[in-house]
Amino acid sequence: MKTETKHEKQKTYCGYVGLIGRPNVGKSTLLNQLLSQKISITSRKPQTTRHRILGIHTDENYQTIYVDTPGVHIMENKKALNAYLNRTAKQAIHDVDIIIMVIEALKWTPEDDFVLNQIEKAGRPVLLIVNKIDKVKDKDVLLPFLQSVSAKFPFKEIFPVSARRKTGLSECARFIQHYLPESPHFFLRDQLTDRDEAFRSSEIIREKLTRALGQELPYVMSVEIEKIEKKPAIVNIDAIIWVERDSQKGIIIGKSGQVLKDIGSQARIDMEFLFEKKVFLRLWTKTRSGWSDDLNALRSLGYSNPEEE
């Protein structure tokens, strides 16, 4: 670990930290809590995160750039969208300075083995975060689990945390700073993410869809922002929800259009917080057959390859 002298306090440190893990272990919640700001959308539905998202935390002379990624999964579905999700996460493993592998307390699955296998190839310092310890009722079983996972890989440190309750995160964040390379800061001090307002607006809508519909929600659903028009007192936003079959439109629209209205109302609240003014949101649902298995369609909907970003 680095020790600072009075002279060294003028140095600055900056680096990328990849949050890597299988779907649904809480990577996006972890990112939001580390930043004390909602950057990445969350839900209980696996693979809610579909893009590489940067969350930037600047603390005096340290700038930690967290990279939230889609859950790495063993592909049973061979669609282009699934390949994109895995490729995005795997690319991040090799593009960061430090890797945080996130797992769920008392659960180690074949997908965790798959993730660790990808991480081993990168040759980066790796921290292990064991999330959701608040769900462990018998704490006596946690220590043997931590001992068993520590034998799987020479992790630099293992942190049992509850991202949801923000337990153990400050210690983890301080530890990460010791592994940041000496470097100028890449982003402005008050910048929280590299994503623009259109992207964040589309993600807000997708989060509300995911939470409202759960298992009913078509997996192959995407949101495209057609227009953002800023006026002094209001922001007008037009957005399209894309599905692959006409039958899926009915699920999203709901009886008498009520589901879509509720989703729009919930999304508007978060958007007004984002834009810091009133928002008028208009939503449409449209069909685009086979978009999730069409590379050109994926690119047009914002799913660019990591190397293209």
Residue pairs with C-beta under 8 A, 6 or more apart in sequence:
1 178
2 8
2 178
9 61
10 61
11 61
11 182
12 61
12 62
12 63
12 182
12 183
12 184
12 185
13 61
13 62
13 63
13 177
13 180
13 181
13 182
13 183
14 62
14 63
14 64
14 65
14 180
14 181
14 183
14 184
14 185
14 186
15 63
15 64
15 65
15 96
15 97
15 98
15 179
15 180
15 181
15 183
16 65
16 67
16 95
16 96
16 97
16 98
17 64
17 65
17 66
17 67
17 96
17 97
17 98
17 99
17 100
17 176
18 67
18 69
18 92
18 93
18 95
18 96
18 98
18 99
18 100
18 124
19 27
19 30
19 31
19 66
19 67
19 68
19 69
19 100
19 102
20 27
20 69
20 72
20 89
20 92
20 93
20 99
20 100
20 101
20 102
20 115
20 118
20 119
21 27
21 71
21 72
21 101
21 102
21 103
21 112
21 115
22 71
22 72
22 73
22 103
22 109
22 111
22 112
22 114
22 115
23 46
23 47
23 70
23 71
23 72
23 73
23 111
24 44
24 46
24 71
24 104
25 71
25 102
25 103
25 104
25 131
25 132
26 102
26 104
26 131
26 132
26 163
26 164
27 40
27 49
27 68
27 69
27 71
27 102
28 40
28 41
28 42
28 48
28 49
28 68
29 42
29 163
29 164
30 102
30 129
30 131
30 161
30 163
30 169
31 39
31 40
31 53
31 55
31 66
31 68
32 38
32 39
32 40
32 42
32 55
33 163
33 164
33 166
33 169
34 55
34 57
34 66
34 169
34 172
34 173
35 55
35 56
35 57
35 66
35 192
37 55
37 192
38 270
39 53
39 55
39 68
39 192
39 193
39 195
39 200
40 49
40 53
40 55
40 68
40 203
41 48
41 49
41 203
41 204
41 206
41 207
41 210
42 48
42 207
43 207
43 210
43 211
44 214
45 210
45 214
45 215
45 217
46 71
46 73
47 70
47 71
47 73
47 85
47 219
48 206
48 207
48 210
49 68
49 69
49 70
49 71
50 70
50 81
50 84
50 85
50 88
50 303
51 70
51 88
51 199
51 302
51 303
52 67
52 68
52 69
52 88
52 91
52 92
52 306
52 309
53 67
53 68
53 193
53 195
54 65
54 66
54 67
54 68
54 193
54 194
54 195
55 65
55 66
55 68
55 192
55 193
56 63
56 64
56 65
56 66
56 187
56 191
56 192
56 193
56 194
57 63
57 64
57 65
57 66
57 173
58 64
58 185
58 187
58 189
58 190
58 191
59 177
62 177
62 180
63 180
63 185
63 186
63 187
64 173
64 176
64 177
64 180
65 186
65 187
67 92
67 95
67 96
69 88
69 89
69 92
70 85
70 86
70 88
70 89
71 85
71 89
72 86
72 89
72 90
72 111
72 114
72 115
72 118
73 82
73 85
73 86
73 111
73 114
74 110
74 111
74 114
75 82
75 83
75 86
79 220
79 292
79 293
80 292
80 293
80 294
80 295
80 298
81 220
81 292
81 293
81 298
81 303
84 298
84 303
84 305
87 305
87 306
88 306
90 118
91 306
91 307
92 306
93 99
93 118
93 119
93 121
93 122
93 124
94 122
95 306
96 124
97 124
97 125
97 179
97 180
97 181
98 124
98 125
98 126
98 127
98 176
98 179
98 180
99 119
99 122
99 124
99 125
99 126
99 127
100 126
100 127
100 128
100 129
100 176
101 115
101 116
101 119
101 126
101 127
101 128
101 129
101 155
102 129
102 131
103 112
103 128
103 129
103 130
103 131
103 149
104 130
104 131
104 132
105 130
105 131
105 132
105 133
105 135
105 136
105 142
105 145
105 160
106 136
106 141
106 142
106 145
108 148
108 149
108 152
116 152
116 153
119 126
119 153
120 153
125 156
125 179
126 153
126 155
126 156
127 155
127 156
127 157
127 158
127 159
127 172
127 175
127 176
128 149
128 150
128 153
128 155
128 157
128 158
128 159
129 158
129 159
129 161
129 172
130 145
130 146
130 149
130 158
130 159
130 160
130 161
131 161
131 162
131 163
132 162
132 163
132 164
133 142
133 160
133 161
133 162
133 167
133 168
134 162
134 164
134 165
134 167
136 142
142 160
146 158
146 160
149 158
150 158
156 179
157 175
159 168
159 171
159 172
159 175
160 168
161 167
161 168
161 169
161 172
162 168
163 169
187 194
193 200
195 203
197 228
197 274
197 275
198 225
198 228
199 225
199 302
200 274
201 225
201 228
201 237
201 239
201 267
201 271
201 274
202 223
202 224
202 225
202 239
202 302
203 223
204 267
204 270
204 271
204 274
205 223
205 239
205 241
205 263
205 267
205 283
206 221
206 222
206 223
207 267
207 270
208 263
208 266
208 267
208 270
209 217
209 221
209 223
209 241
209 252
209 263
210 217
212 259
212 262
212 263
212 266
213 251
213 252
213 259
216 251
217 251
217 252
218 243
218 244
218 245
218 248
218 251
218 252
219 292
220 243
220 244
220 291
220 292
221 241
221 242
221 243
221 248
221 252
222 241
222 242
222 291
222 301
222 302
222 303
223 239
223 240
223 241
223 242
224 239
224 240
224 242
224 301
224 302
225 237
225 238
225 239
226 238
226 239
226 240
227 236
227 237
227 238
228 235
228 236
228 237
229 235
229 236
229 237
230 275
233 277
233 278
234 277
234 278
234 279
234 280
235 271
235 275
235 277
235 278
235 279
235 280
236 279
236 280
236 282
237 271
237 279
237 280
237 281
237 282
238 282
238 284
239 281
239 282
239 283
239 284
240 283
240 284
240 285
240 286
241 252
241 283
241 284
241 285
241 286
242 286
242 287
242 288
242 291
242 301
243 249
243 252
243 285
243 286
243 287
243 288
244 287
244 288
244 289
244 290
244 291
244 292
245 287
245 289
246 287
248 287
249 285
249 286
249 287
251 259
252 259
252 260
252 263
252 285
253 259
253 260
253 285
254 260
254 262
260 283
260 285
263 283
264 281
264 282
264 283
267 281
268 279
268 280
268 281
271 279
271 281
272 278
272 279
288 297
290 297
291 297
291 298
291 301
292 298
299 308
